[in-house]
Amino acid sequence: MTKTDEIASTPLHDLSWWQRSPAERDAEFAALRRDRPRMFVPMGPAEEGGRAKGFWAVTTYEDILEVSRRPEDFSSGLGGTQIFDQPAELREYRGSIIDMDNPEHARLRKIVSRGFTARNLSGLRDEIEDTVSEILDQMSETGEADFVEEFAALLPLRIIDNLLGIPREHEQFILEATNTILGASDSEYIADQSAAGINKAVTAASEALIALLNDLAKDRIADPQDDLISQLVAADDENLTPAEMAKFFILLVGAGNETTRNVISHGLHVLTQHPDQRDLWLSDYEEYATTAIEEMLRWATPVIHFRRTVTRDGVMLGDLELFEGDKVVMWYTSANRDETIFDDPEKFDITRDPNPHVAFGGAGAHFCLGAHLARLELDVAFRMLFERYPDIKTVGEPVRLRSNFLNGIKHLRVEYTPVAK
């Protein structure tokens, strides 16, 4: 048995393993990259006929890029993009472009990319600045706050709602629904952690979000407005159907809200832990903004993994032979600490350049459409946050999401000197 064929001793699918400290997990991933970069992780007894049930854990940067670049061999549309196959009823609600292969993926991506070009997003800076200012005005005047609840979770969600043209009255409902869907493995969001309890809660939240977006899409088809929903469902060119728009919305509020909010939270915390890096950035914000944001993205790696499914027998990944139906899970959190790519990867360095992280996924058809928007939000958020509260710092340890999919922070206490109003 070769190194790539060894069976896992690290239970990457076990949520209890993910409750270990980040340093412990990073050390285990470093050992995997060194000794077992392509490791089989069993999940239960073998299937009928003796086929092993489980997945191949891919942990090196180069392997993850290789899988990402070969959608003809590694499919996104066969069972979903997370470790476990999504139940059919959930795929009905959540099956968006992220879980598709060509030609369906190419068609939908071409449509939704209208609103996410660098040119289109460049005009959003003023709106994002207004949104950040509004949220900062509403932060606690006591000088203490839950940074996630009062800033990080609100900002990307409010920007997406404004971009789409969703009335503010729906904000709290959307926040709670997305917490349920993307935080499904955490008892704070779904008390009943049985499979039936999770499916029931996620289905209900998904149905409610889809109903809201269906109604809004139909309204825009009848009466187009100056918003992204109208661009996607009522343009002169090919459009999304209301059902496709609703599924895309679930992806958008997940990718655009959850991931950006977690980079903001992780970013402030790591800057607090490394005051020399914080002071360097504040000495000349514009000089270091680009590299600092890229380093926060690498450090946080908000999406921990994505899965692909092998499309045919005889697919090779390095010296590993794979067979139709094999699951291959790409561990982005490991790739972003790969010492063959990043010098001193455990060091947080806002001047790191180059920084070819995979926080937005590997190269290929599924590279994140929202990368430009996320970077813009992070730039504006930290600039204005430090202008308003230059001494803001996190206190204590973050309360982390129980998940092996999102590197989430649920709560993060901060202290700052309030500004007289």
LOFITI-963230 format. One record per residue (C-alpha): x, y, z. Coordinates in steps of 0.1 Angstrom, whole numbers, padded with zeros to 4 digits, always signed. Each point is the difference from the previous one (the first is absolute). Example, Ala and Ser with C-alpha at 12.3 -4.5 7.8 and 13.67 -1.06 7.14 Angstrom:
+0123-0045+0078 +0014+0034-0007 
***
This chain:
+0000+0000+0000 +0014+0034-0010 -0002+0032+0020 -0028+0012-0022 -0020-0032+0007 +0001+0000+0038 -0032+0000+0020 -0007+0031+0021 +0007+0002+0037 -0011+0037-0002 -0038+0000-0001 -0005+0031-0022 -0037-0006-0002 -0005-0002+0038 -0012+0033+0013 +0015-0007+0034 +0035+0001-0016 -0008+0035-0013 -0006+0012+0036 +0038-0003+0006 +0020+0032-0001 +0010+0014-0034 +0037-0006+0008 -0006-0037+0007 -0020-0004-0032 +0027+0018-0020 +0027-0022+0014 -0020-0031-0010 -0005+0013-0035 +0037+0007-0003 +0007-0036+0009 -0025-0011-0026 +0016+0021-0027 +0034-0015+0009 -0009-0037+0005 -0035-0007-0015 -0009+0028-0025 -0027-0021-0016 -0016-0019+0028 -0031-0022+0000 -0024+0009+0028 -0025-0029+0006 -0036+0008+0010 -0018-0031+0012 -0001-0036-0013 +0008-0008-0036 -0028+0002-0026 -0014-0031-0016 +0026-0016-0022 +0028+0010+0023 +0005+0036-0012 +0014+0022+0028 -0023+0027+0013 +0018+0033+0006 +0020+0026-0017 +0035+0010-0011 +0014+0029+0019 +0021+0022-0022 +0022+0023+0021 +0027+0016-0022 -0002+0032-0019 +0010-0015-0033 -0025-0029+0002 -0028+0023+0008 +0008+0022-0030 +0002-0031-0022 -0034-0013+0011 -0015+0035-0005 +0013+0003-0035 -0015-0034-0012 -0038+0002+0003 -0003-0027-0027 +0016-0024+0024 -0011+0015+0034 -0037+0009-0001 -0018+0025+0022 -0035-0012-0010 +0001-0036+0012 -0015+0001+0035 +0011+0034+0010 +0032+0018+0011 +0001-0009+0037 +0013-0032+0015 -0034-0017+0004 -0024-0002-0028 -0028+0025+0004 -0035-0016+0003 -0020+0004-0031 -0025+0023+0017 +0028+0024+0010 +0016-0001-0034 -0033+0011-0014 +0002+0032+0021 +0038+0006-0001 +0012-0013-0033 +0016+0031-0015 +0030+0005-0024 +0024-0011+0027 -0015-0035-0003 -0002-0002-0038 +0022-0011-0029 +0000+0013-0035 -0020+0008-0021 -0025+0010+0028 +0028+0016+0021 +0013+0021-0029 -0034+0013-0009 -0009+0011+0035 +0034+0014+0007 +0000+0021-0031 -0034+0015+0011 +0009+0007+0037 +0035+0014-0009 -0017+0031-0014 -0002+0015+0035 +0035-0010+0012 +0025+0014-0024 +0027+0023+0013 -0015+0029-0020 -0035-0005+0014 +0013-0003+0036 +0023+0031-0002 -0031+0022+0002 -0010-0017+0033 +0027+0016+0022 -0021+0030+0010 -0030-0022+0009 +0022-0023+0020 +0015+0030+0018 -0035+0012+0009 -0009-0035+0012 +0031-0002+0022 -0006+0034+0014 -0036-0009+0008 +0010-0031+0019 +0028+0017+0019 -0025+0027+0011 -0022-0028+0015 +0028-0018+0019 -0002+0001+0038 +0009+0032+0017 +0013-0019+0030 +0033-0008-0017 -0008-0038+0001 -0017-0021-0026 -0004-0033-0016 +0018+0008-0032 -0016-0027-0020 -0036+0010+0009 +0005+0038-0002 +0024+0003-0029 +0014-0030-0019 -0032-0019-0006 -0020+0031-0009 +0023+0016-0026 +0002-0026-0028 -0036-0010+0004 -0012+0036-0002 +0022+0007-0031 -0014-0031-0017 -0036+0010+0009 +0006+0035-0014 +0016-0014-0031 -0029-0023-0007 -0026+0025+0010 -0014-0019+0030 -0019+0022+0025 +0017+0005+0034 -0031-0014+0017 +0012-0035-0010 +0036+0003+0013 -0005-0017+0034 -0019-0029-0016 +0026-0005-0026 +0028+0001+0026 -0018-0026+0022 -0008-0023-0030 +0036+0000-0013 +0013-0007+0035 -0022-0030+0000 +0010-0012-0034 +0037+0005+0003 +0003-0006+0037 -0021-0031-0001 +0026-0021+0019 +0000+0024+0030 -0026-0004+0027 -0002+0038+0005 -0018+0002-0033 -0018-0034-0001 -0006-0014+0034 -0011-0034-0013 +0033-0014-0014 -0015-0033-0012 +0001-0005-0038 -0038+0004-0001 +0001+0032+0021 +0027+0016-0022 -0018-0009-0032 -0032+0014+0013 +0015+0033+0011 +0021+0005-0031 -0029-0009-0023 -0023+0025+0017 +0026+0028-0001 +0008-0008-0037 -0037+0000-0009 -0006+0033+0017 +0029+0016-0018 -0011-0014-0033 -0035+0013+0005 +0013+0035+0007 +0022+0001-0031 -0026-0016-0022 -0023+0029+0009 +0026+0026-0006 +0011-0015-0033 -0035+0000-0013 -0005+0036+0011 +0032+0010-0019 -0011-0019-0032 -0032+0020+0001 +0016+0033+0010 +0039+0000-0003 +0020+0022+0024 +0035+0012+0001 +0013-0030+0020 +0017-0033-0005 -0031-0021+0001 -0014+0019-0030 +0033-0004-0018 -0001-0037+0004 -0037-0007-0006 -0012+0028-0022 +0028+0010-0023 -0002+0000-0038 +0025-0029-0002 -0006-0035+0014 -0012+0000+0036 -0003-0021+0031 -0034-0014+0007 -0015+0010+0034 +0008-0035+0013 +0036+0003-0012 +0003+0035+0015 -0013-0013+0034 +0026-0028+0000 +0028+0024-0010 -0011+0023+0029 +0006-0028+0025 +0035-0004-0014 +0006+0037+0000 -0011+0007+0035 +0021-0030+0011 +0031+0009-0020 -0003+0037+0002 -0012+0003+0036 +0014-0029+0020 +0035+0000-0016 +0006+0037+0000 -0013+0004+0035 +0024-0027+0012 +0030+0016-0017 -0008+0033+0017 -0003-0018+0034 +0031-0021-0004 +0018+0030-0014 -0006+0023+0030 +0009-0029+0024 +0033-0008-0016 +0009+0037-0002 -0007+0002+0037 +0023-0030+0006 +0027+0015-0021 +0002+0037+0010 +0032+0005-0020 -0019-0008-0032 -0030+0022+0010 +0023+0029+0008 +0018-0004-0033 -0033+0001-0019 -0013+0030+0019 +0033+0018-0007 -0011+0002-0037 -0033-0016-0006 +0000+0004-0038 +0036-0012-0004 -0007-0034+0016 -0038-0004-0006 +0003-0024-0030 +0025-0024+0015 -0016+0002+0034 -0034-0010-0014 +0015-0029-0020 +0018-0012+0032 -0032+0001+0020 -0017-0020-0027 +0027-0026+0001 +0001-0001+0038 -0038-0003+0004 -0007-0024-0030 -0038+0004+0007 -0010-0030-0021 +0019-0030+0014 -0007-0025-0027 -0018-0009-0032 -0006-0034-0015 +0002-0013-0035 -0012-0034-0013 +0021-0021-0025 -0018-0004-0033 +0016-0031-0015 +0023-0029+0008 +0038+0005-0003 +0002+0037+0009 +0035+0008+0013 +0009+0025+0026 +0038-0002+0002 +0007-0037+0005 -0035-0007+0015 -0025-0018-0022 -0036+0009+0006 -0033-0016-0011 -0034+0013-0011 -0020+0011+0031 +0031+0006+0022 -0003+0031+0021 +0029+0024+0002 -0001+0027+0026 +0023+0031-0004 +0011+0014+0033 +0006+0037-0007 +0010+0006+0036 +0029-0023-0005 +0010+0014-0034 +0002+0035+0014 +0026-0013+0025 +0020-0020-0025 +0037+0007+0007 +0010-0008-0035 -0020+0030-0012 +0001+0024+0030 +0032+0010+0018 -0006-0004+0038 -0037-0007-0005 -0009+0001+0037 +0012+0036+0001 -0026+0028-0005 +0017+0025-0022 -0019+0029-0016 +0029+0006-0024 -0001-0035-0014 +0004+0002-0038 -0006-0020-0021 -0030-0016+0019 -0017-0025-0024 -0025-0012+0026 -0030-0021-0009 -0025+0017+0023 -0022+0005-0030 +0005-0035-0013 +0026-0013-0024 +0003+0011-0036 -0026-0012-0023 -0037+0002-0009 -0012+0004+0036 +0023+0028+0012 -0020+0023+0022 -0021+0026-0019 -0001+0022+0030 +0038+0004+0005 +0000+0036-0012 -0029+0009+0022 +0015-0017+0031 +0033+0018-0004 -0018+0034-0004 -0021-0006+0031 +0031-0010+0020 +0019+0031-0011 -0028+0024+0009 -0009-0018+0032 +0034+0001+0016 +0009+0035-0012 -0031+0015+0015 +0000-0022+0031 +0035+0011+0009 -0008+0037-0008 -0030-0002+0024 +0015-0022+0027 +0038-0001-0004 +0004-0019+0032 -0025-0027-0006 +0012-0034+0011 -0014-0034+0007 -0002-0013+0035 +0002-0037+0008 -0004-0028-0024 -0026-0002-0028 -0030-0022+0003 +0005-0022-0030 -0027-0016-0022 -0002-0038+0004 +0007-0009-0037 +0025-0016-0023 -0013+0020-0029 +0001+0036+0011 +0028+0015+0022 -0026+0020+0018 +0000+0023+0030 -0033+0003+0017 +0009+0025+0027 +0030+0023+0005 +0002+0024+0029 +0017+0034-0008 +0009+0031+0020 +0006+0035-0014 -0002+0036+0010 -0034+0013-0010 -0003+0031-0020 -0022+0029+0013 -0031+0004-0021 
***
